[in-house]
């Protein structure tokens, strides 16, 4: 097998633990360290993903909404449904044409 340099020392440490018959006492400690490293990594990732909360503005700092007496504008009428052009890739699909070919031998 081939190991890269960062994995050689941990692999040798595990081999030494096995060869000296200390696996049962060392393995719980190793598992605890691995779990702590995973938790720490996840916390760091969460800090990078989650933005810091912004302080909430005071009521005096909020803008006052103006009340309009005009009626709301009606929505625009819907346009006709979209139909892809003749050269659209969906219309040139070989799968669609294969369903309608006759399978009779001529």
Beta strands, then each sheet from edge to edge (+ up, - down):
end
